[in-house]
Amino acid sequence: MWDQIGKRKLIEIGCAPIWISPQSQQILQSNNTIIEFEGNEQQTQLLMQIVNRELLEGTLRVIQEPEIKLWNPTYLEPKPNGEWRRILDCRTLNRELVAKHFKMTDIRDTIQMLRKGDWMCTLDITSAFNHIRVNQLLQQYLAFRIQGVNYTQVGMPFGINIAPYTFAKTIQPTVERVREKCETQIQNYADDIILFNNDKTQIQEEIMKIITIFEEMGWIINRNKSKLEPNRQITFLGWSWNTETMTLQTTRLMRKQVMAALIKQAQLIQQQQYQTVRSVARLIGQIQYIRVQYTRGGLHITSMNREMSKRAKIAGWDSPLKLSRRALVEVEWWIAQIKNNKPKNIEMHKTQAIITTDASLGRWGATLQIPGQDIQRISKPWKVKIPTSNRRETTTILLALNYFQPILQHSHLRYLKVRTDNTTACYNLTKGKVKVGLRRLVDQILLYIEQQQWEVKFRHIPGINNTEADSLSRLAVSGDYSIDKQMLQQVLEEWGIQITVDCFATRRNTKHHRYFSIESDALADNWDGMEQSWECETPLLHCPISLIPAVIRKVELEKVKGVLIAPIWKGQVWWTALMRITIYQKELGNSQDVLKEGTWMKRNNQKLPPGKIGIFLVDGERRESNYSKNAYQIQDQQGNQYKEQQMDGTEAGRDTHVLQQYLQSIGLNNPEQFYNYQHWSNRILQQPTTQHILNRGNQMHVQFKQGTPFQRYLNSWANQ
């Protein structure tokens, strides 16, 4: 299977070392001393049971002493289920290896892609890291010793710093294959895998197919630990996911573990006892993991983080540290939050009102925009002098929210967007991270929003003199490139589609006279395409790559039909979701042949996205239609039907005439676009026509669902 996808070399290389310097191997060998396992008799017996099992599995082998270039300590760690895990301490080796940094998916990616009512399953890979073979050269540096016998790793151990990158690189082809073959969405977090689909029947049918794909690629799925029965409430990565209520919260076990660590930390601070910097870092790591559930969480670890970082920089991770009383306040805040355990809402909603704020030395002002109502305005002088622009702009946001609160409450509006031209205020409120000076003010704003039960998105908008794009624009994320206009027009004519607005554009690269600007532009219809309504539009969606998941969600939410331009990156988490709403797609070519670089991009030496670029006709209502197919399926189907036509000797011209006559008889003879399958396909297929037309029924409804003009479809059908 790896040969078929051209990845055999990836498997043969396996886990291979990249040394930080030519002297790395010499340094390791000079420090090589025999390290014998030190443990009591019971621990030794437990360890030998694990070692013997790994020898049988082939993840360990006995190694002769002359081959060994480095011994490593090994020890046992308890698992949550009461079993034991053998750990290889590779810290000495890790100091001489280059650890590649890469972006791992996290739960925020799943939050972006989940839809209300999704059915979920999880897969567990048995000893996932051990599936990858350690390069022969590296095996000599992974030895350990128990009872006078030397062993080394054949399967990749978890403790080596290059393991996460190597594993991610190795499992990616399997994940890509699943995304190509199945409509069920898949996301993996290292060796933890979650599957989700809005259609319970489909995920039930595809779950075994997905397992087969993994097993064909050599991965062993633990079916006992996997959750193969689709459910809308599931536990995954220490989180409880509920797609009925679209909420997320930590599991009871996770809360219990973090709570125990916090209570212990509170006692140490109250008694003013010393602890290691490493132990404080471990607690902060636990807090950071659950912080997704708590919007204000990032503001309540700053003291602990600052004291820990300062001490670690001066004396190292194993040095003693005594936390201050200020850190105790943060620990107590976290204890209260975990006791409360308020679930996080992860459902995407339309913006119901927009508040725009601005501040100067003398005054502050804000506007409130509610669709269908007059704009509300407020402008007042400052009662006290505020020294910095960041504090003025942040304070203005709090004053504006407080001033417009009665109006929002009377109109029962909960989903807001606040726009400001101050990047610091926007970042602080979006990320929940801030320097000490503004922490109390930012916390006050977020607490006020929480008390009002609002859901607020903060967006930066460029000021009147700031014509460079904001964080939502192509300029800021991907450079000011645009698609070749002639190529775009050719595809639109081929599909019979006319766009009505360009949602991510400037006056220099817009493909339509109507566009939503990404910079200060009086000619634009509006700013910020993500926050405008796309209903009753056929939008062109050439958005930043990072916004593709949000664009897909918005297309589904507003049930619009439009044209989306994106890289053909089948390994990305959003690819399956894109295929789900795609009616038709076309590969345009390599990015350097399709996209045109803009002035800003050239000046800043920006690069085009690598690979091929595709254009996709998307429909937000398509996900509700079980009969829709993507372009690849259509092409396969056409090929199979053509072979059937040759075998049964059916003449295309005669069938076309019969089809056209029948369609005219039931009033479907106008050269218009058809989208309602139920309206016409059942009427056609229930009537006596030639067998060949019946065989072509499925192809017909797909073609008409794509909006293919009637006469053009007949002509293309006849010419096959």
N, C-alpha and C positions, 0 to 999 in steps of 0.2 A: 504493500500500500504506500509506503514512503517513497518507493521508486516511482510510482504512478504520479505522485504530486511533486516529484523532483526535489525531495528533501532528504534523500538517503545520506548525503554528506553531513547534514546536521546531526543525525543519529550517530554516525561513525565518529565524529569529533567528540560528542558527549560533553562532559564537564572537563574543560581543558584550562590550564593556568595561563594567566597573562601577568608576568612578573613586573613589579614596579621599577626594577633596575636590573642590569646584567649581573650584578653582584648578589641578587636576592637568594639564589640557590646556595651560594657559598655561605652567606650569613646564616641560613637555616641549618646547614650541615655543621657549621661550627658550634651551634648551640644544641646539637643533638645529644641528648642523654636519655637513658632508659627510664621510662616513667611507668612504674607498676601500679595497678589498680589497688587502692587502699580502701578497704571496707571490711565490715565484719563478715562472719561466715554466712549469715542469712542473705546479706546484700550480694556476696559473691555468687551464691547459688542462683539468686534471681537473675543476676547479670549473665551467668553462663547459660541459663535457659533461653534468654533472649539471643545471645550470641549463637547458640546451636541452631535456633530457628532461622536466624539470618544466614547462617552457613548453608542450610538446606534450601533457602530461597535464592541463594546465589548473590546476595548483596554484600557478603563478606567472603574473604578467603584467607587462608593461612599464608604468611609471608616469611621468608627466611631472613635472618638478621642481617646478612651482608647487603640485601636489597634495600634495607630501610635507611632513609635519609632524615627522617624526623619522627619521633614518638610524640603522641598527643595524649593528654589525660582523658579519661572517660568516666562517666558517673551516671547514676540513675535519677530520673525525675518522675514524680507521680503524675498520672493522667487524671482528668476529672472523673473518669469512670472507675477509678480505683486500680487500674493497671499501671504498669511501669514503662517508661520510655528510656532507651539508652541515648545519652548525649555525648557527642565527641567535641571536646573543647579545642577549637581550631584557632584560638586567638593569636598564637605565635605565627602560624601560617598566614593568617589573614593580614598581618602587618606587611607582608611581602607580596600580596596579590592586589591587582587592580580591580576594584569593585565598580562595575558599570552602573551608573544611575539611570533609571528609566521610570516612566510614569505607570504606576500600578492603578488598576481600577479600584474604586472604593464604593461604599454604599451610596454615595451621592450619584454615581452613574446609574445605579438601579432605580433610585428615587426619580430620576429624570425620565426613565423609560417605562416605569410601571403605569398601568392604566387601572381605573376603577373597575373592579370585578374580575381582574386577572386571576387565573388559576396557576398555582405554583408547585413545583417539585424541586428537589435537591438531589445531587449526586455526590457520592463520596468515593474518591480514588484511594485504593488501598496502598499504603506506603508510597505515596505519590513521588516523592523526590528520589526514592530508591529505584524507580523505573529507569532513570537516566544513568548511563554507564560513566564511571570516572575514567578519564584518560589515563593510559598506562604510566605516563610520566608523573602524573599527580598522585597515583596510588602509593608511590614511594614516600610521600610526605603525609600520609593519612594513617599511619600505623598506630596501634595501641597494644598494650600487653596485659594479659590476665593469667595468673598462675603460671608464669614462665613461658606462655605461648604467645606468639606475635600474630596479630591479625591486621588486615587493612581493608579499606572500603573498596568494593567493586561498584556498588550502587551509590549514587551521590548522597552525602550526608546533609542534614539540615544546617549544621553549624558553620559551614564554610561560607564566606561572604559573597562568593560568586553564584551560590545556589539559587537565590530568587530570580536573578536575571536569566540564568541558564534554563531554569524550569519554565519561566514565562515564554522564552523563545522557543522551547521545545513543544509546549502544549498549544501554542498559537495556531499551527497548521490544522490541528484537530478541531479547534473551536471554529476556525474559518470554514472548514468542511461542513460542520453542522449548520452554520449560518447559510451556506449555499444550498444545502439539501432540504432544510426544514424551515417552516414558517414560525415555529416556536422560538422565542428569543432565548438566548443563552448568554450568561455572563459568568466569568470565573474570577475568583479572588485567590490567586495562587492555585491551590488544589481544591478549593471549595467552589462548587458549581451550583448555580440556581437557574432554573428554567421557568418561563412564564408565558402564558398565552391566554387571550380573552375567551377562547373557544375550548371548553373542557373536553369535548370529543376529540378535537384535533391534538391536544397535548397528550391525551391518553394513547392515541394512535402513534404519535411520533416519539414517545418516550423510549420505547424499545428500539426504535430505529436509531436514536441518538446513542443509546448504550452500545448498540452494535458497531456504530462508527468509532466510538472510543476503543472498543475491544479490538476492532480490526487494526487500529493504529498502535496496539500494544499496551493500552492502559487497562488495568484491572479495576472494575467497579465493584465496590463493596455494597451489595444489594441490601444487606441487613441494616447498614447505617444510612443508606440512601432513603429518601422519602419519595416513593414512586407513585403514590396515590395523590392526584391533584387536589389541592386545598386552597382556600382563600385566606386561611390563617396558618402561618408557618413560622418556625423558628430557624433562623439562619445567621451565622456569624455572631451569635450572642444577642440577636435582635428578634423581636416579635413583629412580624409583618402582617398587616391586615388590610386586604384590598377591598373588603366590604365597606369599611369605615375610612379607608385610606389613611391609616395611622401607623406610626412606628414608635416602638418603645423597647427599652432594654429588657432582657429576660430576668426572671426572678433570681436565677443563679448568678448572672452577671452583676445584678444589683447587690446581692449578698456579698460577693467577693469584694467589690469596690467599697461597699459600706464598711466591711471589716477593716480594710486598709485605711480608710478615713478615720474611723474611731481610734485605731491604734496610733495614727499620726497625731490626732488631737491630744491624746494622752501624753505622747512624747513632748509636744510643744508646751502643754500645761506644766509638766514636770521639768521643763527646760533640760531635757536629756539630749545627748549627742546621738547622731545616726550617720550613716555614710551618705555621701552625695548620690551614690548609685541607688540607694533605697528610695530617696526622694524622687529621683528621675523615674523610677519604676511606678510610683504613685501618679506622677504627672502623666505618664504614658497611659495609664488606665483611665484617667480623667479625660485626656484628649480623645480617647476612643469613643467614650459615651457622649462627648460634647455635642455631637450632631443633634441630639434630642433637645438640647437646652440652648436657646438663642443667646442668652447672656453668659453662657459658660466661659467663653474666652476671656471675659473681663474679670473673672474670679480665680485666676491662677497666676496672675502677673507677679505678685509678690513672691510666691513659691518659686516660680520660674526664674525670676531675677536673682534671688538669693542662691539658688542652686547653680545657675550658670556662672555667677561671679566666683563661687567657691571652687567649682570644677576647673575654671580657667587658671586659678592661682595654685591649687594644690592637687588637682586630679580627682578622678571619680571615686576613689576609695578613701578619700580624706574625710575626717569627721565634720559634721555640720549641725549647728543648732539653729532651728528656724525661729523667726521672731513672732511676737504676738500678732502682728499684722497678717501673717500667714495663717494663724489660727482662725481669724475671721473668715478667710476664704474656705478653709476646711469645714467650718460649721455651716457656711452657706451651701456647700455641696451636699452635706449630710441632709439638710432640710429639703433640697431639691430632689434627691434620690428617694427620700421618704414620700414626697408628694407624687413623684413619678408621672407627671403629666405627659400623655402621649403627644408626639409631634405629628401635625397634619402634613401630609405629603401630596395632597391633591392639587392639581394645577387649576386655577380659576381665572376667569376674565377679569381684567381691571375694571372696577366700577367707578372709580374717581381718581383724578390726577391732581396732586398738589405740587406746585412749582414754587420754589423759595429763592430768595436772594437777599443779600445784606450789604450794607455799606457802613462807613464810619458813623454816619448820623442816623440812619433809619434801617428798618427791616421791612420786608414786604413778601407777600405770598398770594397766589391765586388758587382757586379750586375750580376744576372743570368736571362737571357731571354731564354725561351725554343727555341731550335733550333739554338742558337747562342753561340759563345765563351764567356766565363766568362770575364767580364771587371773588372779590379783591379785598385785601387788607394791607395798609401801610401805616407804620407807626414809628415814632422816634424812640431811640434807646433811652431807658430810664437811668441806666448806669453805663459807664464807659467800659467796653470790652476790648482788651488790648490786642488780641490776635484775630486774623481773618478766619482761621480754622474754628476758633471758639465762637465767633460771631455767626458763621454759617451754620454751625451745629446747633447753637441756641435758637436760631431762626426756625429750624425744623421743629423743635419742641414747641415754640410759641405758635407756629402755624397749625400743628396738630391739635393743640389745645383750643385755638380760636375756632377752628372748623368742626370741632367735635360735636356740638349740638346739631349742626346741619347733617352730618354723617349719621348720627344716631337717629334723627327724625326720619331720614330716608332709608334706614336699615342697610347701610352700605358698610361692608367689612373688608373688601379686597381693594387695596389702595396702591398707588404708585406715587412715590415722592421723588421729585427731580430737583437736583441742585447742581450748580456749576463748580462746586468745591470737591475736588477729587478725594481729599483727606476725609471729609465728612461722609462721603458716599462709601468709601472703603471701610471706615471704622464701623459704620452701622450695618453694612452688608456682611462683613466677616466677623463682627463681634470681637474685634481685636483693636487695641488702642494703647497709646502711651499713657503714662501715669497722669499727666496733666488733664486729659479729657475723659478719663475713665468714668468718673462719677457722672458727668453730664451724659455721656453715651448710654450708660447703664440706666439713667433716669428716663431717657427716651424709650429704650427697649422695654423697660418695665411698664411705662405708660401704655405702649402699644399692646403689651400682654394683658393689662388690666381691661382695656377696651375690647379685647378679643378681636383685634384687627389682624389681617395678614398684609404686610406692607413690603413692597419691593422698592429698593432705593436705586436710582439710576443717575449717572452723571450725564449732564448735557454740556456741550461746549459753550463758553461765553461768546459774546459778540465778536471779540478779537481772537478767539481761539478757533481757527478754522480746521484744525486737524481733527480727525474722527475721534469719537468717544469709544468706550470699551465695547460697544455693540457693533462697531462698524468694521467693514472689511479693511479699512486703512490701519486700524489699531491692531487687528489680529492677524491679517494675512497679506497686507500690502494693498495698494490701490490698483489691483488688477481687475480686468473685466473680460467677459467672453467676447469673442469675435462676433460683431453684429450680423454680418452676412451669414455666417454659419448658423447662428441662432435663428435667423429669419427663415433659412432653408428648412430647418427641422420643424419650426412652427407651421409653415405652409404644408409640409408633408403630413403633419398630424391634423391639420385643419383647426388650429388653435390660435386665438388672438388674445394676447395678454392685455390687461387693462391698467396695470400699475407695476412699477419696479419697486420692490419693497426695501432694497438695500442698495442705495445708489448715491451718486453725486451728479451735478449737472454735467460733469466731464465724461462720465461713463454710463449714464442712464440709457436704457434701451427703450424707453417709452416717454412720451411727453409728460405723463403723470408719474411722479415718483415720491417716495418717502426718503428724505435726505438724511445723510449721516454726518452732515456738517452744517454750519450756518448758511442758509440758502433761502432767499426770499421767493424763488421760483418753485420751490418744492411744495407739494400738497401738505406735508406735515413732517415731523421728526420721528425718528425711532420706529422703524417698521414693525418691530416686535410688539409694540404697544398699540398699534392701530388695528382697527377691525378689518379683516380680509373677507368678511361675508359679502356676498353679491359682487365679488371681484374674481378675476382670473389672474392671480399675481405671478410675477417672475420672482423667484426666491433664490438669489445668489448670495447666500449669507456666509458669515465667517464659519469655519469648520467647527469651532467650539460650540456654535449655536445650532448645529444641525439637529441634535436631539430635541431642543426646545421648539424648533420650527416644525418638526414632525408632530410633536404634541399639539401645537397650535393648529396645524392643518386638520388633525383629527377632531380637536375640540370644536372648531368653527365649521367643520364639514365643508371645506372649500376644495375647489379643484384648481390646480395651478401647475406651474413649471418650475422644477427645482434643479439647480446645477450643483453638482458635488463631485468630489473625487470618488473613483471606484476603488474603495478600500473595504474589501469584504471582511477583513478581520476586525473592523471597528464595531463597538457595541451597538451602534445605531443602524447597522446595515440591515438586520432582519426587520426592524421596524420600518425602514425605508421601503423594503421590498413588499411589506404588508400593505402599504398605501399606493404602491406604484401600479399604474395601469399599463404604461409602456415606457421603455427606456432605450437609449441609444448611446453607444460609446462614441465620443467625439474625437478622441485621439490623445496623444501625450499633452501634458499641460503646457509645455513650451510652444506647441503648435496651435493650441486652442485659446489660451489666455494671453491678453495683452498687458504688459507691465505699465504702470502709471509713473508719473514724474516723482512722486514722493517715494515710491518703492525703489526706483533706480537710485535716487539720491542717498537713500539709507542702506543700499546694498542688500535689500530683502530678496528672498528666494521664493519662487513659485512652489506650490504644493507638489510633491513628487508623484509620479505615476500618471495614470490615465484619468481623464475627466469625462463624466457622463451627464446626460440630460435626462430628466425623469418627469413624466407626466403623472402627477400624484392626485389622489382624490381621497379626502378625509372620510367619505362614506364607504369607501371600498372595504375597509376592515370589517364591516358588517355583512359583506357579501361573500358567502362561502364558495361561490362559483367563479370568482375572479381568479385570474392567473397572472403571473409575471411574464416579462418578455421572453425569458429563456424557455418557460413552459410552452408559450405560444409557438415559438420556433420549432420546438421538438414535436409539438402536436401537428403543426403544419406539415412537417417532414413525414410523419407517420401516415397522415391522411393522404398525402400525395402518393405514397407507396400503395395504400389501399386502392386508390383510384386506378393506378396502373394495373393492379392485380385483377380488379373486377371489370376492367375495360370500360368504365364509365366515361362518356364524353363531356368535357367541361362545358362546352358551348351549349349543349342541349340542357344540362342541369341548370346553367345560368338562366336560360330562357324560361324554364319551368319555375325557378325560384322567383324571377322578376315578375312573371305573370301572376304568380300566387300573391306576392307582396302587393302588387297593384290592386288585386281583387279585394284585399282586406284594408286598403287605404294607406299602405306604407310605401308609396311610390315617390314621395317628395325627396329631393336631395338635401336632407337635413340630418342633423346628428341625433342619434338615439342613445338614451342612457338608461331607460327603464326596462330591464330584462323581463320582468313579470308582464309588462304591457304587451309585448309582441312575441317573445320567444316561445311561450307556451301555446299561443294561438297558431304559430307556424308548425311546431312539432306535433301538435295534436291532430293536424289535418293530413289527409292522404297526399303525400308528395313522393318523389322518387326516393329510394333507399339512400342514395348518395347525399341528398339534402339532409336526411335524418342523421346520417353519419357526421355531417358537417355542423350540426346544430350547436355543439359546444364551442366550436371555433367562431361561429357567427356571433354568439352573444358576447364573447370576449372582445371581438373586433368592434362591435357596436358599443359596448361598454366603454371602450377607449375613445369613443367619439369620432370614429372614422366616418366620413360622409358616405351616404348610401351609394351613390353612383360610383364613387372611387372604390368602395369595397367590392362592388359587383365586378368592376373591371379587373381589379387585382386578383379576385377569386377565379375569374374566367381564364386569366393568363397563366395560372399555375400549371 
